Amino acid sequence: MLAGLEILELRFGEVSPAALRAQRFAALLAQKMGARVFSSHPQFYDDSPFYSGEVHPNDEDPAEWGKSCTGACAVLMVGEPGFSKEVELPDHLSAVFIELEAWQNECSLFALSALSDLLGDPEQEPLVPQAHYAAHSIGYAAYAALTSLFVKHRRFGASDQAVVNGQGVLSWVNWKAGAAGAMGQDISRQGKDAEWPVISCKDGFAAFVYTERDWKALTQMIGDPALDDERFRTFALRNKNRDAYMAIIRDWAAERSKAEIAEAMYEHAVPGAAVTTPEEMVRDPLLAHRGTFEITSGGSSVPRPAYRVLSEAPGATAASDETGGALPLDGIRVLDLGIITAGAGVSAVLADLGAEVLKVESSRYPDPFRQWAGEDVSPLFKFNNRNKYGVGLDLKTDEGRAQFLVLVKGADVVLENFRRGVMDRLGLDFETLRQANPRLLLASISGQGADGPLSDHTTFGSTLEASSGFAALTSYEDGIPVISGRNLNYPDQIVCLYGAAVVTAAVQSCREDGVARHIDISQRDCAIYQIGDVVAAGGSVRHDEEELPPEASWLKGSEMFVQPVVKQAGIFARSPAGDLVKGFAFQFVKNPMTIRLNSPEIGEHTERFVRLQVSAGDGK
């Protein structure tokens, strides 16, 4: 999907090892989608087989290199903050600048973004996962920027530059803590009092992830009548009597293996998971079914990128060439069935990139984020749904489906992250959608992919932290794994960047070759790809530097929120109504992204997009 893109890796001055790793990660993802990579430093300092790929040495001046490019050209450059203003490139060259202080590493990035403040015991020092999550998160942002610039060039013949501030990206990932801190409500690590505990079992650990509505299913799974006691009847009472009910759960878990607990959670639809180590993942039946890992020529297991093409159906003509677009996805329409973070967050990035995003929901089935934590209109909903229009359709009715299919005719993308099987039961499977629009992209984002053993298990981000290696790589010396809980849900945030990049590339392919596609993006696979070097090393990894440099400190969300670099990078923004909302993980230089629209009310724009257009017989 990125065939025709040529990328030149360059350094500018003193460079952080984390920045180099982010650069190679982004280039590797682009290469996996067909891009060619050139480098002024092809011998990457880390010889992990995970980072291997065909890299062509090139020491030419970027301007000279750009003259020989046969397609879209992009410079991928790393350096310290502000270096992008010192670099002069010819106008036809696109560029992605990854900015990171030379002293910054995994520890400082987790500290300055307040991510560590959510991990561990409040009585101990915060935790940093023993992997390169920070560098690879920055790499995901740079990859999204590269993909966006490629699509802008293909659609409009125009170039731009994008700046990716490394510390800013990690702060963007931690937007919930920043939002809470901005309102004077710092959230922090809870340790043994964590809402979602990690509990020891016969052969390891399991994460008990559940919400209020899952309590009945949890008690049925445990099967101990003591959990029906009046002391545990409500959330408030359970908090008051936590030690008593946790003792019952711990006793139950201690008698069972991880496999037995995972099976029980699946059978009772409790969204927890066994804690899986990197060594165990290569033997996981679902990951084997998906082909998540491949074997290198040297015999190492490395993960594949997290998307799969489930179906392709040729039959339409190519879209006509366009001119004049300021942002990569100007003129693209997305029908957004995404909810909470994973789906709604991907579509939010697409909206930032210029797409016209229609959030489709109904008063009977609204996005659960609207009333998150019992609020009438949750601020968290506004963070992920600004820049969208609101369309009210009940897809469980014949009328709602018929109106939706009319919209499909004039759309480019349908994006959903429902539980597996929901689209089929709604009568909106890929075949039905492509009959309405033979050049449509259906993007399905799910916890664990479209099919395979236990793939339809209900998951939250922290469920995936347990099953993708994050928890196993985050612990004190006692070895007890740690998950972040609902205040972070790390995989939910990362898939927003990766998913938006894949959808951006895929919709352009559909437009160019007239092929309808159904793509499957697994959040678990996305999180596993972040520890590809750990998996390749057999489960061990070393940080570039173990110590926290003196220039950094362990910040809380409120302290992170006011950092100058966070403000300058536009990580948080204001909607037209003045609400604090999520900003941008990267920013364009020539044509910056902006917050154009408030988050919509349910059906706020139905008249504009449905009733008038249905009567006209088309969707646009």
N, C-alpha and C positions, 0 to 999 in steps of 0.2 A: 504493500500500500504506500510505501515511500520510495518506490523505484523512481529513479531520476533525481533523487536528492544526493548531493555531495557535501560532505562535512569535513572541515579542516580544524583539527584540534591545535590550539596554541596556548602558550603560557605568557603571562605578562608580569615580569619581575619576580619577586619572592612569592611562592605559592604554597598554600596550605595543602598538606597531604589529603585532607578531607575534600578539598576542592578538586584535586586531581581525580580522586575516586568518584566524585559526583560527575565530573566530566566524562570519564570513561563509561560510567553506568548509563548516562544519557545517550552517548554515542552508540553503545552496545544495543540498547533498545531500538534505536533508529535503524541500526544495521540489521537487526532481526526482521525488520519490516521492509528491507530492500535497499536501504541507503548504502552508499560507499563512503568509507572513512579514510581520510588522510590525516597525518599527524607529524608535527615537528618533533615529537618525542614519542615515537612508536613503542619504545621499550618501556612499558608501564612499570613503575617501581614495584608493584605488587604482581608477582608471577602466578597468582591464583588462576587455575584453568577456567574459572567462572568468567573472568574478564577477557578471555582469549577470543580472537576474531581476526579477520583479515584487515589489517591496517597498513595502508600504503605510506611509506616515508615521504615527507615533503618538507623541504626547508625554504621554499619560495616565499617571497613577499606575498601576503594575502591578495593584493591587487593583481599580481602576475598570475597567481594560482587561479583566481576567479576568471581570468580571461580564457583559461583552457577548459572551464567547466562546460559540460554538454547539456546540463539541465539546471535545476535550481541549486544555488550555492549558498552555504551557510557556514560562517566561522563560529566555532564553539570555543570561547576563550575564557581562561580563568585568571584571576588576579585579586588584588586587595580592593576593598570598597572605594569607589570613585574612579577606578582605572578606566572604565568605559568612556569617560569624558576625554581621556587622553589619547584614545585610539582613533585614528583616521582611516576610514575604509571607503572604497569607491561606492557610489550610490546604489549600484545594482546588486551589491552584496548584502545579504541578510546576515545577522549576527545574534548570537546568544552569549551574553556576558555573565559568567558565574562569579559573584563577588563574595569573598570570604577573607577575614583577617588571617595573616600567615600563621598566627599562633593558635587559631581555633581548631578544636578537635571534637570528638564525640562528647567528651565530658562537658566542655564549655558550651557547646551548642545545646545540650539538654539542660544545662544550668541556666543559661541566659534566656531560653524560651519558656522557662518554668515547667517544662515537661517532667523533669526529675522531681519537682515538688508534688507530683501526683503518684510517684512510685515509691513504695516502701513503707516504713514505720515512722510515724511522726517523732518518735523518741530517738531515732537514729538518723544518720546522714542519708540524704536522698539517693536513689539508685539510678544507674545508667545501664541499659542493656549491654551485654557483652557481644555486640555485633556492630555493624556500621549502618544503623538505622538513620542516623542524622545525614550522613553523606549520601545515602541512597534516596532519602526523601528529597534532598536537594536535586539529585539526579532525575527523579520523577518530574519535578517542576521544570527543569531544563529540557527534558524530553517533550513535555507538553508545549513549551515555547517553540522548540524546533519544529514540531509537527504543525503548529499553527502558522509559522512563517512559511513553511513549505506549501501549505494549502493556500495561503494568501498569494504566493507567487503563481501557483497553478491557476487560480481563479482569476486574478486581476493583473498578473504580470508585474506586481509591485513588491518592493522589498521593505523591510523594517528591521529594527533592532529590539531585542528584549533583554531586560536586566533581571537577573535572578539573584536576590540577596540571600545568602545562605542562612543567616540568623533569622531573617524575615520569614523564610519558608517554614522553619520549625515553629515560629510563633503563629503562623497561619494554621499549621496543623493543630496547635493548641488554642484555637479560637475560643473554646468554651471557657477556659481559665481566664483568658484575656477579657472576655465579655463580663464574666462574674466579677473580676477584679475592678473593671471600669465602673461597676455599680457598687463597689465597696463590699463585695461578698466573696472574698478569696476562698477558693476551694483548694484543698490540700490532701495529701496522702492520709489514709485512714488506718493502715496497718492491720492489726488483728480485728479492728472494728469495721473493716471494709464491708460494704453492702453485699458484694459478691465475693465470698471467700474461696480460697484455694485450700483443699482438704486432702490430707494424706490417705492413701488406700494401700492395698496389698503390695502393689508393684510400682508405686509412684504417687501421682497427685491427680486430682480432678478439680476443675473450676466449676463452682455452683453458681451459674448465672441465671437469674430469674427476676421477674417483676411481680408486682402485686397480683396481677391476674394469673400468674403461674403457681401461686402458693398452693392451691388445691391440688394441682397436678403433682407438685413436689411431695406433698404429704401422702398422696396415693402411691407414689413411687417408693417412698421410704416404708410405708405400710405400718407405721407404729401409731396406735391409737393415742398415744400421749401427745402427739402433735395436734390433736383436735381439742386440746385443753383451751379453756377460755383465755388463758394468758397469751395465747398465740393467735387470737382471732383477727386482730387488725395489725396493720403495719406499725402503728405507734406502740401497741402492746408488745409486739415482737421485739422492737428496739429496746423496750424496757426489760424484757426477759430473754435477751439474746443468748446469754451463756447457757440457759436451760435448754432451749431448742437446738442450739448448735451442738451441744453434747450428744443429742439424739442422732443428728445427722452424721457427726464424726464417727460414732459407734457403727452406724450402718455402713459408711464408706470403708472403714477399717477392715471389714470382712469381705470386701469385694475387690476384684481386679479392675484396672482401667477399662478393659474391654467390656466387662460386665456393667460397669457404671455408664459407659457410653451407650450401650445397648438399652439400658433402662431409661436413660434420658431421652433417647430417640422414641422409644415406645410410648412414653408419657408426655412427649412434646415439651420437655423441660429444656430451655435453651443453653444448658451447660455443655461441657466437653471435657474429655480427658486431656491432661497436659501432655503434649507430644514433643519429644526431643528431636533435634535435627537428624540424629541417627535413625530414629524410628520412622520419620516421615518417608524415607525412601522405600519403606515396606508397607506403607499405608494402602489399603485396597482401593479407596476412592481416588487417591492420587495416582495409583497405578492405572486405574481405569481411564483417567483423564490424560495420561501420558505427561504428567507434570514434570518428570525428570527425564533427562537424556544422558547417555554415557559418552564422555569425551574419548578421544583417541588414546589418552593416557589412562583411561579406566575410572575417572572420577565421575560422580553423579552431580549434575548441575541442573537447576530448574529452567524450564522454558518460560517465556513471557505468558501472561495470565489470560490472554484472549484466545478463543477458538472460533472459527467460522463454522457454524452449524449447518447452514443451508445457503446455496447460491442458485438464483433462478434468472438466467438471461432472458431478454425479451424486449427491453425498452431501448429507445435511442439515447445517445449521449446528450447531456445538457449542453446548451450553447455557451460559448465563451462569454465572460462578463468583463466589465470594466468599472473602475471608479469606486470599488469597495474600500472603505477605510479599515475595517476589521476583517479578519479571516473568514468569519461565518456570516457576514452581512448577506441578507437575502435567503438564508437557510431557515426553514421552519422546523421546530422540534415539538412534537406532542409529548408532553412530560407526564408520565404516570409514576414518576419516582416519588418515594416517600422517605421521611425521616432524614438521614444523612446520605447514605450511599447513593441512592438514585437522585434525590433532590439536589445533592451536592454536585454531582456530575453535570446535571442540566444547568445548575447555576454557573459553572465555569463556561459551558457552551453559550449561555446568555451573555456572559462577560465578553466572549469572543465575537459577539455581534449577532448571534442567532436570535430569531424571534421565538421565544419559548412560551408555549401555552400549557399552563399547569392544569391538568384535567382531574377534577375530583368532584364530589357531590357532598351535600350536607349529610347524607346518610353514611357516606364513607370518606370522611376527610382525611388528609394527611395527619397521622397521629401526633406529629410534632406541633400541630396547632394548639393542642391542649396538654403539652408535655408538662409533667409535674403539677397537673391540676389547674393550670392557669388558663384564662379565657383565650388569650392570644399570646402564646409563648414568645418571648424575645428570640429563642432559639429558632423558631420557625422563620422569623424575619431574616435571620442570618443566611439561611440557605435558599431563600425564595425571592429575594429582591431581584429586580431586572426581569421579572416574569409577568405574563398576563394570566388572569384567572378565568377558566372556562368550566361551567357547571354542567356535568353530564353524569347520569347514573348508568353505568355500563352494564348493570344487571337487568336493565329493561330493554325491550326491543327498540323503543324510540331512541334511547341513549346510544345503543350500539350503532343504529343506522346513522345518527348524527355524527358519531365518531368516525365512521367509515367515509363519510363525505369529507371530513377534515383530513383524513389520511390521503385522499386524492391529491390534495394540494400541499402535503407535507413532504419533508425529506427524511425525517427521523421519527420513529416511535421509540421512546426509552422507558423501560419498566424495571422495577426491582421487587415485584411481587414474589410470593412463595411460588416454587415450581408448580406448574399445572394450572395456576389461576388464569392466565391468558387463554389457555385452551378451553377452560370451563366457561369463560366469558364469551366464547365464540370469536375470539380475536387472535387466533393462531397465525403463524407466519404465512401460511398459504392463503388464508382469507385476506390478510393485510396486503399481500403482494398482488392479489387479484384486483384490489382497489387501486394500487399504485405499483406498477412493475419495476420501479427504480427505487423502492423504499429501503431504508436501513432500519431493521428492528434490532435494537441493542438491549440485551437482557443482562442485568447485573444481579448477581446472586452471591450468597455467602460461600457456596462451595461448587458452583457450576450447575449445568443443566441436567446431568444425570450421573448415575454411578451409585455405589453402595452408600446409603444414608445421606445422599446429597440433598434431599429435601428436608433435612433436619432444620428446625428453626434456629437461627443464629443471630447474635448481636456481635458488635465489634470485639468485645472481650471474649466471647466464645472463640472467635478466630485467633485472638492473642494466645489462647491456650492451645489451639490445634495447629498453629503455624510456626511455633518456635519462639515467639516473643516471650512468653511466660517462662519457658525453660531457660532462657538466656538472661533472665532478670531476677536476681536473688542476692541475698546476703550470704555469708559464709555457711549458714545453716542449710543452704540449698533449697529452701522452700520457694517455689515459683511465685511470681507476682504478676497480677494483671492490673490494668489501669482503672477498670470500672467505667460507669456511664459518663464520668467527667471527661473522658478522653476517647476510649474505643479507637485505638490507633489505626487499625485496618480500615475503618470507615472513612477516615480523613484522607488516607493515601490513595484509595481507589478514586477519589474525586479528581485527582490530577491524572492518574493513569487512564481512567475510564474516559475522561474528556479528550485526552490525546488520541486514544484508539478510535473513538467515535468521529473525531474530526478527520482523521485520515480515512476512515472507512466510508464516511458519507461522500467524500470527494471521489473515491474509487467508484461508488455506485453511480455518481453523476457522470463520470467519464466513460465508463464502459456499459452503462445501461443495465447493470445486473443488480437485482434485489438481493440483499444479504441479511442473514440472521446471525449476529455475533453474540457470543457468550463470554462474559467477563466474570471471573471468579475472584472474589475478595480474598479468599484464603490463598489462592495461587499468587495474587498480587503481593500479599504479605510474605509469602515464602520466597518470592523472587528477591526480596530485599536482603535475604540472608543466603544468597546463592554462594557467596564465598565461604560462609560457614559450613554449608552442606558439602561443598567440594572438599573442604579440609577435614571432613569426617566429624564435624561438630565442635571444633575448637577455632578460636580466632583471637587475635591480639589487637588491642586498640593502638593507634599510632602513638599516643601518649596516655599513660595511665593517670597522671596527676592533673588536677584542675589548675590551669595557669593562674598566676596572681592577678592578671587583668580581669578575670571573671569572678562572679559570685553566684550563690544559689538563690534565684529570684522566685518570688511569688507572682501570681497572675497579674496583680495590680502593678507590680514593679516592672514586669515585662511589657505591659500595655503602654507605659510611658517612655520606654526606651527610644532615644532619638532615631535609631536605625529602623525601628518598627514603624514609627510615624513617617519617616522619609520614604520607606518602601510601600506605603499605602496598604499595609496588612489589614488594617481596620478602616472602615469608611462610614459615611453617613448617607442614608437614603434621602430622596427629595423631601420626605416628611421629617427628617432629622433623626431618625432611628439609627442607633449603632448597628452596623451590619458587617458581615465578612467582606474584606477587601480582596486583594489580588496576591497570589503567590509569586507572580512575575508581572512585569509591566512593559509595554511597548514604548518606544521612544518617539517615533514619528506620529503615531495615532494611538494615544493612550486609551486604555479601557476606562469606562466610567460607570457609576451607578445611575442608571437612567430612570428606573422605575421602583416604586415601593413594592413590598410583597403584597400580592393581591388578596382580596377577600374571595371567598368561594363564589365562583360564577360572576365575578365583577365585570368581566369583559365578554360574557356569553353572547350578548346581543351583537357585538361587533364581529365575533368570529364564527358564530354558529347560525343564529336565526336568519340573519340577512344573507349569509353565504349558502346555507342549505336551500333557501328559497331560490337562489340563483343557480343552484345545481352544481356548484364546485366548492372547493375548500379554500381557495385563496382569493 
